[in-house]
């Protein structure tokens, strides 16, 4: 039975590196998705094109990365089945956007809201559909890149007043320290 394994990262470069490692390990690009923003919360079409070009014309998932606007998050660079599902939800005016896409792939709503909020706050998410015989390899690659510790990050979000992802929220702006 196919399982979806997802990890979040503080920056898009780490997430892109994880995708490269997954593909080098033989994981099909059709089973991998990446969604993210750059670190300052501003993502634009030029960046999306630059990321796609930055892989040197390599085959695989990153060669097809593009720009997508997601409710409550704004523009993101994205590629893979997760991006297609989120784009379909947005285009069809379906409820849920990115959260709905994660739930559709087997994550519970709380996990899905955490992943969407992480992207909204400038992080990136890599999600992989995998068969049981490949789970250990996928998890080793995802965890080897030091993903965000979900429990700690959720506690941080909640300490700042967050209780769920709000697709009607404005752009995230970090507090001025």
N, C-alpha and C positions, 0 to 999 in steps of 0.2 A: 504494500500500500504506500503510495506516495505521501511524503510528509513535507511540509514547508518549514524551513529553518531560516530565521531572520536575526540579524544583528544590526545594531546601530553604531555609528562612528562619529567622532567629533568633526572630522573633515572629509571632504570629498576625495582628496588625494588618497587617503587610506582606503576608502571604499573602492576606488578604482583599482588600486593595487590588489585588493582582495579578489575582485572580479578577474583580473589577469591571472592570479594564482589558481583560482577555480578552473578556469579554462585550460591552463597549463597541466592541471591534474586530470584532464579529460572530462570535466563536467561540461555538458553541452550548453552553449550560450542560450539555447531556447529554454533552459531550466533556471536561468539566473536573471535577476532584476536588480536594478539600482535606481534609487530616487534620492535626490539631495539638492542642497543649496550650497553656495560657497560660504565661507566662514563669516562674512560680514552681513549675511542676510540679503544680499543683492545678487540676483542672478539675471543674466540677460542673454539675448540671442547670440551675441558675439561669443560669450563664454561657452554656450552650448556648442557652437560650431568649432570653437577652439579645442574643446575637450575631444570632440569627435576627430578632428584633424590631428590632435596630439598623440593619437595611438599609432601614427605612422602608417595609416592605411591598413592596419592589421584587420584580419577577419575577426569575427566574433561580436559579442554584445556591444562593446564600447564604440565600435565603428558606426553603430546606428543610434548613438545617443542624441537626444534632441530636447527641445524645450516644451514644457507642458505647464499650463496654469491650473492650479488646484485650489478649490475654494478653501479659505481659511489659512492657506499657506502662501499662495501667490506663485510666481514662476519658479520652476525647478528644472534641473537637468535630469533626464530619466531615460531608461532603456529597459526593454524586456517586457515580459507578460504583465507584471504589476503596473507598469506605466500604461500599457494598452488597456488594462481593466479600468484604471483610474480615469483615463481619457474617455473611455466609453461611458463611464458613469457621469462625467462632466458633460460630455456632448449630448447624452440622452437626458440630462437634467435629473438623473437618478439620485436618490439620497445616498449619502455616505462618502462619496469621493474616495479619498485615500483610505479612510477608516473602513469603509465598506469593502474596498479591495482586499485589505488585510484580513477582514473577517471572512470574506469569501474563500480565502486561501487557508482557513483553519485556525487563525488566531482568535482568541477571545476578544471581546470588545475593549477590555481594559488594556490589553497588549497593543491592540490596534491604535487606540487613542494615544498611548505612549509613543509608538513609532511615528505617528503623524505629527505629534507635538515636537518630537526631536527634529524632524525635518523642518518644521515651522521655525524652530529656533536656530537653524543653521547647520544641523547635522545631516548625515546621509545614512541611508539604510540599504543593506544588501539582503536580498531574500532569494532562497534557493529551493526549488522543488527537487526532492531526491527520493530515491528508492532506499529501503532499509540497508542494502549492502553497501551504499555509498555514504550513509549518514556519518560515520566516524571520520571519513576523509573531509567531508564538507565542514563538520563542526571543528576539526583541527585547523583548517584554513581560516574559517571565520573567527575562531577564538585566538588564533595565533597573531592576529593583527590588533590585539588589545581593544576589543569593542567596549563601548560604554557599559558600565555596570548599571543595569536597569534599576535595581532597588535603590541604589544611591541617587541616581539621577531623578527618579520619580520623587524621592524624598525632598530633593532640592526644588523640584517644580512645585510640590505641594507646600513647602515652606514659603514659597513666593505667592501662594494663593491659588495655584492651579488645581482644578479638580477633574477636568476632562477636556478633551480637544473640542474647540469651538470653531466650526468651519465658517462662522460669521465674524470671527475676531479680526481685528486689523492686523497689519504686519507686526511681527514681534520686534521689539526694540529692547535690547538688554538694559538693565538698570545702570544708571551712571553712578560710578563709585567714587 
